[in-house]
Amino acid sequence: MTKQQKVGVCCGAVFGVCALALGWFLYSAYAERVDGEERLAAAKAKNKAYYTQSTAAKPFPSPAAIAAVASNESAYVAWRGKALEMAARGDCPPPPEDLSETVFKQRLYNEVTRMQKLPGGSAGRICEAKFLFGFDQYLGEAGKTPQRHELPQLYAQLGVITNVVDILARSGIVEVKKFDRPAMEDPSAAAEASRGQRRAGAKGKDKSAKGAASADEPRRYDFRLEYTARSAAFVKVLNELAKSKRFYVVDDFKFGREGEALRDKLKRIAESSAAGGKSAGRRRHGDDRKNEQEEDGVATDPASDQPLLVSMKLSVYDFGRGRTQPEIAPAENAAGNPAAAQSAAGNKEGK
């Protein structure tokens, strides 16, 4: 074998080995690709089956979630019932069934007379002799007899006012200056509003629930009163209102002075001090400020604490305990109506 033949054989052997190696690599890559495609197809089929199963089933609410919601709802209903029962302890009671116009007016007169005699700083009383606690149109020389449909509202308002005035007297205020009652509601308009709520609630299941919730809303009655009291008595009034069984809310209150306002006096002192010179004015300002404190009770010293004029908005909430009003008996003379006379005597004895 010649030298050229030997070189050719060696080159052919090398080429064959390379061809075999390349073929092996190509086959391995092809096999891996086929295996990967098969696994991808299997994964897609599995995911598709899982997706189909998930979308076909009802994921929410689950039985456990439904049980939890039902348990929470039961707990909320129980809590709400106890809260309403506690808040409604002081609801205005409904009037007696045998209450008539003349019997109520006599009761109103007796209550107002009693409140006028409560101790205070106006000649030893809590108010002036002719102060009628907001019932001027039903008492006095030109007082009228209340109408039949007004009795439930007047009965509730009288109960609130007597309760508040008793609190003011126990707290030691000086004098009641003003007591405004809320405007009388038209019973026909209230009934129409109630029917409108029921009609709106009957249009659908969700709307029905909303209508029921709105009908169960507490009612709010706003009273405005003014009285004079020292700072300690004012604090007692707030504490007594907070402790009362009735649901009272003091929305706002303002302080003032009867006669000339305190800020005007301080402004006059400052102006006179500035006109007299800086150093001398400072001394006069301090002396005048001290005199003002001793005279008008600017300081909190009990010895110099003068009464403040308190203007207060008092809201009373009714949660429905006495909301259903009974039929009121027609107006009759108490003397000719034994039941009315007995009710009037019972009211008088109850005082």
C-alpha positions in Angstrom: 0.0 0.0 0.0 1.4 3.3 -1.0 1.8 6.3 1.1 -1.1 8.1 -0.6 -3.4 5.2 -0.1 -2.6 5.2 3.7 -3.4 8.9 3.9 -6.6 8.4 2.1 -7.6 5.5 4.5 -6.9 7.6 7.6 -8.9 10.6 6.2 -11.8 8.3 5.4 -11.7 6.8 8.9 -11.7 10.3 10.5 -14.6 11.4 8.3 -16.6 8.3 9.2 -16.1 8.9 13.0 -17.2 12.6 12.6 -20.2 11.5 10.6 -21.2 9.0 13.2 -20.8 11.6 16.0 -22.8 14.2 14.1 -25.5 11.6 13.5 -25.6 10.7 17.1 -26.0 14.4 18.2 -28.8 14.9 15.6 -30.7 11.8 16.8 -30.4 12.9 20.5 -31.7 16.4 19.7 -34.6 15.0 17.7 -35.4 12.5 20.5 -35.4 15.3 23.1 -37.6 17.5 21.0 -40.1 14.8 20.4 -40.2 14.0 24.2 -40.6 17.7 25.0 -43.5 18.1 22.6 -45.2 15.1 24.0 -44.8 16.4 27.6 -46.1 19.9 26.5 -49.1 18.3 24.8 -49.8 16.3 28.0 -49.5 19.4 30.2 -51.9 21.3 27.9 -54.4 18.5 28.0 -54.2 18.4 31.8 -54.5 22.2 32.1 -57.5 22.1 29.8 -59.2 19.4 31.8 -58.5 21.4 35.1 -59.8 24.6 33.5 -62.9 22.9 32.3 -63.5 21.3 35.6 -62.9 24.6 37.5 -65.2 26.7 35.3 -68.0 24.0 35.3 -68.1 23.9 39.1 -69.3 26.7 41.4 -66.2 28.0 43.1 -68.0 30.4 45.5 -69.7 30.4 47.8 -68.5 27.3 49.3 -70.4 25.4 52.0 -67.9 26.7 54.6 -68.3 30.3 53.4 -72.1 30.0 53.5 -72.0 28.6 57.1 -69.7 31.4 58.2 -71.9 34.1 56.7 -75.0 32.6 58.3 -73.2 32.4 61.7 -72.1 36.1 61.4 -75.6 37.2 60.4 -77.1 35.4 63.4 -74.5 37.0 65.7 -75.2 40.5 64.1 -79.0 40.1 64.5 -78.6 39.2 68.1 -76.2 42.1 68.8 -78.4 44.6 67.0 -81.4 43.5 68.9 -79.7 43.9 72.2 -78.3 47.3 71.1 -81.7 48.6 70.0 -83.3 47.3 73.2 -80.7 49.1 75.3 -81.0 52.3 73.2 -84.8 52.2 73.3 -85.0 52.0 77.1 -85.8 55.8 77.1 -88.1 55.9 74.1 -91.1 58.2 74.5 -94.0 56.0 75.7 -97.3 56.2 73.8 -100.1 58.2 75.3 -102.9 56.4 77.2 -105.8 55.2 75.1 -108.3 57.2 77.1 -106.3 60.5 76.7 -108.5 63.3 75.5 -107.8 66.9 74.6 -109.1 68.4 77.8 -107.4 65.8 80.0 -104.1 66.5 78.2 -104.4 70.2 78.6 -105.0 69.8 82.3 -101.9 67.5 82.5 -99.9 70.1 80.6 -101.0 72.8 82.9 -100.1 70.8 86.0 -96.6 69.9 84.6 -95.8 73.4 83.5 -96.9 74.7 86.9 -94.7 72.2 88.6 -91.7 73.1 86.5 -92.2 76.8 87.2 -91.8 76.1 90.9 -88.5 74.2 90.6 -85.7 75.9 92.5 -83.4 78.3 90.6 -81.8 81.7 90.6 -84.8 83.7 89.2 -86.4 84.9 92.4 -85.8 81.4 93.8 -87.3 79.7 90.8 -85.9 78.1 87.7 -87.7 80.4 85.3 -89.9 83.5 85.2 -93.4 83.3 86.5 -95.0 83.4 83.0 -92.5 81.1 81.3 -94.4 78.3 79.6 -91.6 76.0 78.3 -92.6 76.3 74.6 -96.3 75.6 75.1 -97.4 79.2 74.8 -100.0 78.4 72.2 -101.8 76.0 74.4 -101.5 77.8 77.8 -101.9 81.4 78.9 -104.8 83.7 78.3 -105.0 83.0 74.5 -104.2 79.3 74.9 -106.1 76.9 72.7 -107.1 73.3 73.2 -104.9 70.9 71.3 -106.4 69.0 68.4 -106.9 65.3 68.5 -104.2 64.4 66.0 -101.7 66.5 67.9 -102.0 64.6 71.2 -99.4 61.8 70.5 -96.7 64.3 69.5 -97.5 66.8 72.3 -97.5 63.9 74.8 -94.0 62.8 73.7 -92.7 66.4 73.7 -94.1 67.1 77.1 -92.3 64.0 78.4 -89.0 65.1 76.9 -89.2 68.7 78.2 -90.2 67.7 81.7 -87.3 65.2 81.8 -84.8 67.8 80.6 -86.0 70.5 82.9 -85.8 68.2 85.9 -82.2 67.5 84.8 -81.5 71.2 84.6 -82.9 71.7 88.1 -80.9 68.9 89.7 -77.8 70.2 88.1 -78.2 73.6 89.7 -78.6 76.0 86.8 -79.7 79.6 87.4 -82.6 80.1 85.0 -84.2 78.7 81.9 -84.5 81.4 79.2 -85.9 79.6 76.2 -87.2 76.2 75.2 -88.2 75.6 71.6 -90.1 72.4 70.6 -89.8 70.7 67.2 -92.5 71.6 64.7 -95.6 69.5 64.7 -95.7 66.8 62.0 -98.6 66.4 59.7 -100.0 62.9 60.3 -101.3 62.6 56.8 -97.9 63.5 55.3 -96.2 61.0 57.6 -98.6 58.3 56.6 -98.1 59.1 52.9 -94.3 59.0 53.3 -94.6 55.6 55.0 -96.7 54.3 52.2 -94.2 55.6 49.7 -91.4 53.8 51.4 -93.4 50.5 51.3 -94.2 51.0 47.6 -90.6 51.7 46.8 -89.6 48.6 48.8 -92.0 46.4 46.9 -90.3 46.8 43.5 -87.7 44.2 44.0 -86.1 41.9 46.6 -83.1 44.1 47.2 -85.3 47.3 47.2 -87.7 45.6 49.7 -84.8 45.0 52.1 -83.8 48.7 51.7 -87.4 49.8 52.4 -87.6 47.7 55.5 -84.3 49.2 56.7 -85.4 52.7 56.1 -88.7 52.1 58.0 -86.6 50.9 61.0 -84.5 54.0 61.1 -84.6 55.9 64.5 -86.5 59.1 64.5 -84.8 62.3 65.6 -86.4 65.3 67.4 -84.5 68.5 67.8 -85.0 70.9 70.7 -83.3 74.2 71.3 -82.9 75.7 74.7 -81.2 78.6 76.4 -80.3 78.8 80.1 -77.9 80.5 82.4 -75.6 78.4 84.5 -72.2 78.4 86.0 -69.5 76.3 84.6 -69.8 73.5 87.2 -73.6 73.3 86.6 -73.1 73.1 82.9 -70.8 70.2 83.3 -73.4 68.5 85.5 -76.0 69.0 82.8 -73.9 67.3 80.2 -73.2 64.4 82.6 -76.8 64.0 83.5 -77.9 64.0 79.8 -75.2 61.3 79.1 -76.4 59.1 82.0 -80.1 59.5 81.1 -82.0 56.4 79.8 -83.3 58.6 76.9 -81.0 58.8 73.9 -79.9 62.4 74.1 -77.3 63.9 71.8 -75.9 67.5 72.4 -75.2 68.6 68.8 -73.8 72.0 69.6 -73.7 74.6 72.3 -72.5 78.2 72.6 -71.6 80.4 75.5 -72.3 84.1 75.9 -72.9 86.8 78.5 -76.1 88.6 79.1 -75.8 92.3 78.3 -72.4 93.5 76.8 -70.3 90.7 75.3 -67.1 89.9 77.1 -65.0 90.2 74.0 -66.1 93.8 73.6 -65.0 94.6 77.1 -61.6 93.1 76.5 -61.3 95.0 73.2 -62.1 98.2 75.0 -59.4 97.5 77.6 -56.8 96.7 74.9 -57.6 100.0 73.0 -57.4 102.1 76.2 -54.1 100.4 77.1 -52.6 101.1 73.6 -53.7 104.8 73.8 -52.0 105.3 77.2 -48.5 104.1 76.1 -46.8 100.8 75.9 -45.5 100.4 79.4 -48.3 102.3 81.2 -50.8 100.6 78.9 -49.4 97.2 79.9 -49.9 97.9 83.5 -53.4 99.3 83.0 -54.2 96.4 80.8 -53.2 94.0 83.6 -55.1 95.9 86.2 -58.2 96.2 84.1 -58.0 92.6 83.1 -57.8 91.6 86.7 -60.8 93.8 87.5 -62.8 92.3 84.6 -62.0 88.8 85.9 -63.2 89.7 89.4 -66.3 91.4 88.0 -67.4 89.0 85.2 -66.0 85.7 86.2 -63.4 85.2 83.4 -61.3 83.0 85.7 -62.6 79.7 86.9 -62.4 80.7 90.6 -65.8 79.6 92.1 -65.9 82.8 94.1 -65.9 84.9 90.9 -67.6 82.5 88.6 -70.5 84.3 87.1 -73.4 82.6 85.2 -73.0 82.0 81.4 -75.7 82.1 78.9 -75.7 78.6 77.3 -77.4 78.0 73.9 -77.8 74.3 73.2 -79.3 72.1 70.5 -80.5 68.9 72.0 -81.5 66.0 69.8 -83.6 63.1 71.1 -83.7 59.8 69.2 -86.6 57.4 69.3 -85.9 53.8 68.3 -89.5 52.7 67.9 -90.6 51.3 71.3 -93.5 53.8 71.6 -93.8 54.5 67.9 -97.2 52.8 67.4 -99.6 55.3 68.7 -103.0 54.0 69.9 -106.3 55.7 69.0 -107.0 58.7 71.1 -110.5 59.0 72.6 -112.6 61.9 71.3 -112.7 65.1 73.3 -115.1 64.9 76.2 -115.5 66.7 79.5 -113.4 65.0 82.1 -116.3 65.4 84.6 -118.6 63.5 82.2 -116.1 60.9 81.3 -115.2 58.6 84.3 -112.3 57.1 82.5 -110.8 60.5 81.6 -111.4 61.7 85.1 -109.7 58.7 86.5 -106.8 59.2 84.1 -106.4 62.8 85.1 -106.5 61.9 88.8 -103.8 59.2 88.1 -101.6 61.7 86.3 -102.0 64.2 89.1 -101.1 61.6 91.7 -98.1 60.4 89.6 -96.5 63.8 90.1 
